[in-house]
Amino acid sequence: MPLTDNKNYPSSLCRININKIDPSSFQSRKYFDENSLRELGASIAADGLIEPIILRPQKKGKFELIAGERRLRAVRKYTDMDDIQAKIIEADDLKARRISVAENQLRQDLSAIESIEATIKIVDVEMGRDPEYLTVGKTPLERVHKLLSKLDSIRVSKGNCYLVSDEAYNHFHKYVEMVESIFKNLPKPLKWQSFLVHDLVLLTDIPSKVQKASVKHSLNKAQTKALAKLELASEKAFDDVTQKNFIPFKDRNSDLLPKPALNEFSAREIQAFAENLEKANQKKEQRRNEHQQGSRTEVKVALMTRLGIPLVRIAQRLHIHRETISKYVKKNQDLFNKIHQDFKSEFSIPDIAKKYFVPQPLVWSVILQEKTDQERFKNFNWGLRTWDQWSFNDVDHRFGDDWPGRIPAQLVAHTLFYFTRQNDLVFDPMAGGGVVPDTCLAFKRKCWSFDLSDRMKTRPEIEPFLWDHKNPAWPVKTVTKPDLIFFDPPYFKKMADHYMKGSISEFSRSQYLNFFKNLFHLMRKHSKPSTRMAFLNADFRDFQSRPAMDEDPENAILVFDYMKLLEKCGWKITHLIDCPLSSERFSGNMVSHMQKNRTLGIIRRTLITAKLN
């Protein structure tokens, strides 16, 4: 059962001099609002202390605070009282920590971030009784995150009937019962899987400045995630909102109406504000690209050479003589030095990009030149997953254009981390919005990318190319072969109306599969023994408004079908990595309708990696 201060421990009630009380070692709260403390002090001075604080005895007649820090601070700062009513209990460190967390959580006094951190500390202390557990990380967050992630990865693999090693199987059974028991007996019991997916991401994937603002304004989990999107959309707007404690919606700017505090805005309202800012920024960026970047040939050359595109192809693409291209290349370093200097002068990345009319990924490429891959993940505030499930709530809008089927740059970065090294060549046959070349820039990989759409002004690095579905040919004549082929094609029948005429998304089932059969053979021909394939796709089932039992498997294309094709074309499957879409794409009304019809939706995506057989 959850431990509380008065039901599980014998206690004595007495008055203690406030100078004999040491601060708590287990305080989860980080932020104390002075106005609130002042009001609490006035209430205590007028009406007395309604609920005693909780202490445990220390040496030399001193006491350590376990619960009630707001009350103690209010008494010390805003009353004339010399002593305070307290319950004295005997408790070890773990019990004291649980009581402290229980009081705050049951009173709903903690913000989401503080509550998550408190839970982590309880789990870490209890799991710390096992010496092997303490070796998996340096901090409580790192240890708990790695443990739960590994357990979840094994759980998913077992559920999908994937092969699980004896070591992983034993690890799972050693720890899973311990973890489930700890989470069941928390002050507010919850499932450890839910804590991993919905709670820990607030500490692993959200910038520290957002976490601090969340604590200061007592935001819940949904509000905190929405605030992170606002910070990503506009640092200036984020700073204004968190400093003024108010979101400037047009319909709420009347001086006649009280202004609600930030924590009174719903997560949906905070996210809507962020999305509106992002749309406005995208329009400005588009206008800037069209009027400025289109005329900056030197920027295009810098971008394309940075991606390892040969000068002869750059010259053909830009319709400029090769000798002229060579002159631009020599000037690249001057541009890079200016970018470095501005960054050292604490200019922001967006400001540098605007100043020199260059894409943000190119700026990142320059300033992270000497960084390791792990350091780059930290610079982007991305958690680095060390398991085979890469789930991201949203794309990173700094990478790629607004495009149908846009994938998260985080997913591409993980693929680069595990299956390439810096300066390797990545081949992207259907580049779409350019997430892959942008991410390759930021992670010091070369990238040759091609697409049906020709966007010379804004995407000179993506060369126009139409894959002939009957007789596909390689888009470039070269002896150079890629280290990785990253392949994220338009999915069968999904969003076909959003793609250009001629997209493979329009094909029939047999045409679609035959296209990949020919293409996989072609890719094998133009690969070297060490080349890896990373193929991202999803199950297609004709499930729209159809009960699961009535679906026709003859109309489906499953990930299994792509795997069989790869094997037949000379590729050996090495990894299956789950990359699910967010379930939030199904609205409440949709879910209700699907439940009524017994319709089974699709959020599963799989990254299939392979090498030559």
CORWOLIN-V498249 format. One record per residue. N is the residue number from 1. SS is DSSP state (2 for helix, 1 for strand, 0 for the rest). PHI is phi in degrees with one decimal (999 if undefined). D_CENTER is the distance of its C-alpha to the mean C-alpha in Angstrom with 1 decimal. Layout:
BEGIN
n->{N N}
ss->{SS SS}
phi->{PHI PHI}
d_center->{D_CENTER D_CENTER}
END
This chain:
BEGIN
n->{1 2 3 4 5 6 7 8 9 10 11 12 13 14 15 16 17 18 19 20 21 22 23 24 25 26 27 28 29 30 31 32 33 34 35 36 37 38 39 40 41 42 43 44 45 46 47 48 49 50 51 52 53 54 55 56 57 58 59 60 61 62 63 64 65 66 67 68 69 70 71 72 73 74 75 76 77 78 79 80 81 82 83 84 85 86 87 88 89 90 91 92 93 94 95 96 97 98 99 100 101 102 103 104 105 106 107 108 109 110 111 112 113 114 115 116 117 118 119 120 121 122 123 124 125 126 127 128 129 130 131 132 133 134 135 136 137 138 139 140 141 142 143 144 145 146 147 148 149 150 151 152 153 154 155 156 157 158 159 160 161 162 163 164 165 166 167 168 169 170 171 172 173 174 175 176 177 178 179 180 181 182 183 184 185 186 187 188 189 190 191 192 193 194 195 196 197 198 199 200 201 202 203 204 205 206 207 208 209 210 211 212 213 214 215 216 217 218 219 220 221 222 223 224 225 226 227 228 229 230 231 232 233 234 235 236 237 238 239 240 241 242 243 244 245 246 247 248 249 250 251 252 253 254 255 256 257 258 259 260 261 262 263 264 265 266 267 268 269 270 271 272 273 274 275 276 277 278 279 280 281 282 283 284 285 286 287 288 289 290 291 292 293 294 295 296 297 298 299 300 301 302 303 304 305 306 307 308 309 310 311 312 313 314 315 316 317 318 319 320 321 322 323 324 325 326 327 328 329 330 331 332 333 334 335 336 337 338 339 340 341 342 343 344 345 346 347 348 349 350 351 352 353 354 355 356 357 358 359 360 361 362 363 364 365 366 367 368 369 370 371 372 373 374 375 376 377 378 379 380 381 382 383 384 385 386 387 388 389 390 391 392 393 394 395 396 397 398 399 400 401 402 403 404 405 406 407 408 409 410 411 412 413 414 415 416 417 418 419 420 421 422 423 424 425 426 427 428 429 430 431 432 433 434 435 436 437 438 439 440 441 442 443 444 445 446 447 448 449 450 451 452 453 454 455 456 457 458 459 460 461 462 463 464 465 466 467 468 469 470 471 472 473 474 475 476 477 478 479 480 481 482 483 484 485 486 487 488 489 490 491 492 493 494 495 496 497 498 499 500 501 502 503 504 505 506 507 508 509 510 511 512 513 514 515 516 517 518 519 520 521 522 523 524 525 526 527 528 529 530 531 532 533 534 535 536 537 538 539 540 541 542 543 544 545 546 547 548 549 550 551 552 553 554 555 556 557 558 559 560 561 562 563 564 565 566 567 568 569 570 571 572 573 574 575 576 577 578 579 580 581 582 583 584 585 586 587 588 589 590 591 592 593 594 595 596 597 598 599 600 601 602 603 604 605 606 607 608 609 610 611 612 613}
ss->{0 0 0 0 0 0 0 0 0 0 1 1 1 1 1 1 1 2 2 2 1 1 0 0 0 0 0 0 0 0 0 0 0 2 2 2 2 2 2 2 2 2 2 2 2 2 2 0 0 0 0 0 1 1 1 1 1 0 2 2 2 0 1 1 1 1 1 0 2 2 2 2 2 2 2 2 2 2 0 0 0 0 1 1 1 1 1 1 1 0 0 0 2 2 2 2 2 2 2 2 2 2 2 2 2 2 0 0 0 0 0 2 2 2 2 2 2 2 2 2 2 2 2 2 2 2 2 0 0 0 0 0 2 2 2 0 0 0 0 2 2 2 2 2 2 2 2 2 2 2 2 2 2 2 2 2 2 2 2 0 0 0 0 0 0 2 2 2 2 2 2 2 2 2 2 2 2 2 2 2 2 2 2 2 0 0 0 0 0 0 0 2 2 2 2 2 2 2 2 0 2 2 2 2 0 0 0 2 2 2 2 2 2 2 2 2 0 0 0 0 2 2 2 2 2 2 2 2 2 2 2 2 2 0 2 2 2 2 2 2 2 2 2 2 0 0 0 0 0 2 2 2 0 0 0 0 0 0 0 0 0 2 2 2 0 0 2 2 2 2 2 2 2 2 2 2 2 2 2 2 2 2 2 2 2 2 2 2 2 2 2 0 2 2 2 0 2 2 2 2 2 2 2 2 2 2 0 0 0 0 2 2 2 2 2 2 2 2 0 0 0 2 2 2 2 2 2 2 2 2 2 2 2 2 2 2 2 2 2 2 2 2 2 2 0 0 0 0 2 2 2 2 2 2 2 2 0 0 0 2 2 2 2 2 2 2 2 0 0 0 0 0 2 2 2 2 2 2 2 0 0 0 0 0 0 0 0 0 1 0 0 0 0 0 0 0 0 0 0 0 0 0 0 0 0 0 0 0 2 2 2 2 2 2 2 2 2 2 2 0 0 0 0 0 1 1 1 1 0 0 0 0 0 0 2 2 2 2 2 2 2 2 0 0 0 1 1 1 1 1 1 0 0 0 0 0 0 0 0 0 0 1 1 1 0 0 0 0 0 0 0 0 0 0 0 0 0 0 0 0 0 1 1 1 1 1 1 0 0 0 0 0 0 0 0 2 2 2 0 0 0 0 0 2 2 2 0 0 2 2 2 2 2 2 2 2 2 2 2 2 2 2 2 2 2 0 1 1 1 1 1 1 1 1 1 1 1 0 0 1 0 0 0 0 0 0 0 2 2 2 0 0 2 2 2 0 1 0 2 2 2 2 2 2 2 2 2 2 0 0 1 1 1 1 1 1 1 1 0 0 0 0 2 2 2 0 0 2 2 2 2 2 2 2 2 2 2 0 0 0 0 0 0 0 0 1 1 1 1 1 1 1 0}
phi->{999 -59.5 -87.5 -127.9 -77.4 -121.1 -101.3 -111.3 -133.8 -68.6 -143.3 -120.3 -106.2 -157.7 -101.9 -122.9 -63.3 -64.1 -76.4 -95.0 -106.2 -88.9 -65.4 -73.6 -85.0 -121.9 -66.5 -86.1 -71.9 -106.1 -122.7 -122.6 -75.9 -66.8 -62.6 -66.2 -64.5 -63.2 -65.4 -65.4 -61.4 -64.2 -65.3 -65.0 -62.7 -83.5 -116.4 86.4 -87.6 -74.6 -118.5 -63.6 -79.3 -117.5 -128.5 -130.7 -69.8 -120.6 -76.7 58.5 72.7 -94.9 -134.4 -107.9 -71.7 -108.5 -147.7 111.1 -66.1 -62.0 -63.4 -65.6 -63.2 -62.1 -64.8 -65.9 -92.7 -128.7 -138.2 -98.7 -70.6 -98.9 -136.1 -142.7 -73.8 -145.2 -97.7 -105.1 -129.6 -99.5 -153.4 -77.7 -60.9 -64.6 -64.9 -63.3 -63.9 -65.1 -64.4 -61.1 -66.8 -58.8 -62.2 -65.7 -70.9 -69.6 -88.7 59.3 -88.5 -91.4 -73.9 -60.2 -61.3 -62.8 -64.6 -64.5 -64.0 -64.9 -62.4 -58.4 -66.6 -63.6 -61.0 -65.0 -64.4 -69.1 -70.2 -64.0 -67.9 -96.3 -58.9 -63.7 -59.2 -67.3 -89.0 -83.3 -170.7 -92.2 -121.0 -54.7 -60.3 -62.9 -66.6 -64.7 -62.2 -66.3 -62.6 -65.5 -63.9 -66.8 -61.1 -68.9 -62.2 -66.5 -60.6 -64.4 -61.9 -64.2 -64.8 -91.7 63.2 -79.5 -70.5 -116.0 -66.2 -60.6 -61.8 -66.3 -61.3 -66.7 -61.3 -61.4 -73.0 -71.3 -107.3 -64.0 -67.2 -61.1 -64.4 -61.7 -65.5 -63.2 -70.1 -67.5 -101.8 -67.9 -51.9 -122.3 -56.8 -155.4 -83.2 -65.4 -63.1 -65.4 -61.9 -65.4 -78.3 -101.9 -105.4 -61.0 -60.7 -67.0 -98.9 -91.7 -115.4 -111.3 -57.3 -62.4 -67.3 -71.5 -59.9 -63.4 -65.5 -61.6 -66.2 -59.5 -101.5 54.5 -89.4 -84.9 -63.3 -63.6 -63.7 -64.4 -64.2 -67.3 -65.5 -62.8 -67.6 -66.2 -62.5 -70.9 -72.7 -160.9 -63.8 -65.1 -63.8 -60.3 -62.1 -62.8 -64.7 -73.7 -78.6 -87.2 59.7 -163.1 -102.7 -80.7 -68.8 -59.7 -80.7 -121.1 -91.3 -76.3 -71.2 -82.5 -109.3 -65.9 -88.2 -68.2 -71.6 -56.6 -74.3 -91.9 -83.7 -73.3 -60.3 -63.1 -68.2 -63.4 -67.2 -62.3 -61.9 -64.6 -66.5 -64.5 -64.1 -64.5 -62.9 -63.7 -65.3 -65.1 -64.8 -63.3 -64.0 -63.9 -63.6 -64.6 -61.7 -67.1 -93.7 -113.5 -63.6 -60.0 -97.6 -96.1 -59.9 -62.4 -68.8 -61.1 -65.1 -60.5 -63.1 -72.7 -69.1 -62.9 -89.5 78.2 -77.7 -58.4 -60.5 -64.3 -74.3 -62.7 -61.8 -65.1 -67.5 -93.4 57.6 -129.6 -63.0 -59.4 -63.9 -66.5 -59.8 -60.9 -66.6 -63.2 -59.1 -64.6 -84.9 -55.2 -62.9 -61.5 -62.8 -64.2 -64.3 -64.6 -62.6 -59.9 -64.3 -65.5 -66.1 -63.9 -84.4 70.3 -71.7 -77.0 -59.7 -59.6 -67.1 -64.0 -59.6 -68.8 -61.9 -105.0 54.0 -123.2 -67.7 -57.9 -57.4 -68.8 -62.6 -60.1 -57.5 -73.9 -77.2 -102.7 -49.2 -99.1 -83.3 -78.2 -61.6 -61.7 -65.6 -67.3 -56.6 -66.0 -63.6 -91.0 58.4 -105.3 -73.5 -95.4 -75.2 -114.1 -141.0 -96.3 -137.9 -109.4 -112.0 -127.3 -69.5 -157.4 -75.7 -94.8 -73.3 -78.1 -125.1 84.7 -93.2 -67.5 -148.7 -58.5 71.8 -55.4 -103.7 -68.8 -61.7 -59.4 -66.5 -63.0 -62.0 -63.3 -62.7 -62.4 -62.6 -88.1 -124.0 -144.0 -125.8 -57.4 77.7 -68.8 -99.6 -108.6 -110.4 -119.4 -75.6 -137.8 -74.2 55.3 -79.4 87.0 -64.1 -64.9 -62.6 -62.3 -70.5 -60.7 -56.7 -69.3 -111.4 58.6 -117.2 -78.3 -152.8 -110.3 -126.8 -140.4 -160.5 -63.9 -86.3 -103.3 -124.0 -56.9 -66.0 -103.4 -136.6 -65.2 -74.6 -95.1 -81.8 -70.5 -161.0 -109.4 -77.4 -76.7 -70.3 -89.9 -134.6 -64.4 -123.9 -70.7 -72.1 -134.4 -96.8 -160.0 -88.9 -70.9 -116.9 -74.3 -87.4 -144.4 -107.9 -99.5 -129.6 -124.7 -79.3 -58.9 -76.8 -60.4 65.9 -91.7 59.0 -58.0 -67.8 -88.5 -92.0 -67.1 -59.3 102.3 -66.1 -66.7 -64.4 -84.1 -66.5 -72.3 -59.4 -67.0 -63.6 -62.0 -69.2 -66.6 -59.0 -68.3 -58.1 -65.8 -70.4 -61.3 -63.0 -63.9 -64.7 -62.0 -61.0 -103.6 -114.0 -102.2 -54.7 -91.8 -63.1 -110.8 -108.9 -126.1 -115.0 -101.9 -155.7 -139.0 -61.4 -114.9 -129.4 -81.3 -100.1 -59.6 56.1 -125.1 -58.1 -56.7 -69.5 -98.2 -64.7 -97.4 -62.4 -69.4 -95.6 -100.0 -126.1 -103.9 -54.3 -57.1 -65.2 -66.4 -62.6 -62.6 -62.0 -59.6 -61.3 -66.1 -93.0 93.7 -108.1 -107.2 -66.4 -112.8 -145.1 -122.7 -114.0 -75.6 -130.7 -68.4 -77.1 -68.2 -69.5 -67.2 -66.7 -94.6 -72.5 -59.1 -65.9 -63.3 -60.9 -61.4 -65.7 -67.5 -63.8 -62.0 -88.5 59.2 -89.6 -107.1 -78.0 -128.8 -123.7 -75.1 -130.6 -131.3 -96.7 -95.0 -109.0 -149.1 -133.6 -63.4 -87.5}
d_center->{34.2 32.0 33.9 35.3 37.6 40.8 40.9 40.3 42.1 45.6 45.7 48.3 48.3 49.6 49.3 47.8 48.3 45.0 45.7 45.7 42.1 39.4 35.7 33.4 31.5 29.1 28.2 24.7 25.2 24.2 25.5 29.0 30.2 33.7 35.0 34.1 35.8 38.8 39.2 38.8 41.5 43.8 43.5 44.2 47.2 48.6 48.0 47.2 44.3 43.6 41.3 42.2 39.7 39.2 40.3 41.2 44.2 43.9 46.7 49.4 49.3 45.7 42.9 39.1 37.1 35.0 34.3 35.3 34.1 34.0 37.6 38.8 37.3 38.9 42.2 42.2 41.3 42.9 45.9 49.1 48.6 49.3 48.3 45.9 46.2 44.1 43.8 44.3 42.8 42.7 39.1 37.4 34.0 32.0 34.1 33.9 30.1 30.0 32.5 30.7 27.4 29.4 31.3 28.3 26.4 29.5 30.4 26.9 27.2 23.7 20.6 17.5 16.2 19.7 20.2 17.1 18.4 21.9 21.0 19.5 22.8 24.9 23.3 23.5 27.1 28.2 26.5 28.0 31.3 30.4 30.9 28.8 25.7 26.1 25.8 22.2 20.7 21.9 20.4 20.2 16.4 16.2 19.0 17.9 14.3 16.1 18.8 17.0 14.6 17.9 19.7 17.3 17.3 21.1 21.4 19.6 21.8 24.9 24.2 24.0 27.1 25.6 27.7 26.8 28.5 31.0 29.2 25.9 28.1 29.9 26.8 25.5 28.9 29.4 26.4 25.3 28.4 28.0 24.4 25.5 28.5 26.6 24.2 27.2 29.1 26.6 28.1 25.9 25.5 22.4 21.0 19.1 17.0 16.0 15.3 13.0 10.9 11.4 12.3 11.0 7.3 9.1 10.5 8.1 4.9 7.3 10.3 13.5 15.4 13.5 14.1 17.7 18.2 17.1 19.6 22.3 22.2 21.7 18.9 17.7 14.3 14.2 15.6 13.1 10.1 12.5 13.5 10.2 10.6 14.1 13.5 11.6 14.6 17.3 17.6 21.2 20.7 18.3 21.0 23.7 22.2 21.4 24.8 26.9 25.2 25.6 24.1 26.7 27.0 30.3 31.9 31.4 32.8 36.4 38.1 39.9 36.9 35.1 31.6 29.1 26.8 23.1 22.6 25.1 22.9 21.0 17.3 18.4 20.6 18.0 15.7 18.9 19.8 16.5 17.0 20.7 20.0 17.7 20.5 23.0 21.3 21.0 24.7 25.6 23.7 25.4 28.8 28.3 27.5 30.5 32.9 31.8 29.7 32.1 34.9 33.3 34.4 33.7 29.9 29.9 31.8 29.5 26.4 28.2 29.8 26.6 25.3 28.5 30.3 34.1 36.2 38.5 35.7 34.5 38.1 38.5 35.3 36.2 40.0 40.9 43.2 41.7 43.6 42.0 38.6 39.6 40.6 37.2 35.6 37.8 36.6 32.9 33.0 34.5 31.4 29.1 31.2 31.0 27.2 27.2 29.8 28.0 24.8 27.0 28.5 25.2 24.7 21.2 19.6 20.1 23.6 24.5 23.4 25.6 28.4 28.8 27.7 25.2 21.7 18.9 17.9 21.5 21.4 18.4 20.5 23.4 22.1 20.1 23.2 24.0 20.6 19.6 16.5 15.1 16.0 14.2 10.8 11.7 13.0 9.9 8.1 5.8 6.6 9.2 10.0 13.8 14.5 15.0 12.4 9.3 7.7 4.9 6.2 6.9 8.1 8.2 11.8 13.1 13.5 15.9 18.2 18.1 19.2 19.9 17.5 15.0 12.4 8.9 9.8 7.2 9.5 12.5 11.7 11.6 14.8 16.4 15.8 17.5 20.1 21.2 22.3 22.5 25.1 25.0 25.6 23.2 24.8 23.1 25.8 24.1 21.9 21.5 19.5 19.1 15.5 16.9 19.5 17.2 14.9 18.1 19.5 16.7 17.0 20.8 21.5 24.3 23.7 26.3 25.0 27.1 27.1 29.6 28.9 30.5 28.9 31.0 30.4 26.7 25.7 28.7 26.7 26.3 29.8 31.3 32.3 33.3 33.2 36.5 35.9 39.5 39.8 36.5 37.0 34.9 34.0 35.3 38.3 37.3 37.8 34.3 32.1 28.3 26.4 23.6 23.8 20.4 21.4 19.6 22.7 23.3 23.4 26.8 28.0 24.6 24.6 27.8 29.0 26.2 27.0 30.0 33.3 33.5 30.0 30.0 28.4 31.9 33.5 35.2 33.9 36.4 35.9 32.1 32.5 35.4 33.4 30.8 33.8 35.3 32.2 31.2 34.8 34.6 31.4 33.1 36.1 34.2 32.2 33.3 33.4 30.1 28.1 25.1 24.0 20.4 21.0 18.3 20.0 20.4 23.4 25.6 27.9 30.2 28.9 29.2 31.6 32.9 33.2 31.5 35.0 36.3 33.8 35.7 34.2 36.2 34.0 30.8 28.9 26.8 24.5 27.6 29.7 27.6 27.8 31.6 31.9 30.1 32.4 35.5 34.6 34.6 31.0 30.1 26.8 25.0 21.6 20.1 16.3 14.9 12.2 12.8 12.5 11.7 15.0 14.9 16.5 19.7 21.3 23.6 26.7 25.4 24.7 28.2 29.8 28.3 29.3 32.8 33.1 31.5 29.1 26.2 23.2 20.8 17.0 17.3 16.5 17.5 17.3 20.9 21.7 25.4 28.1 31.7 34.0}
END
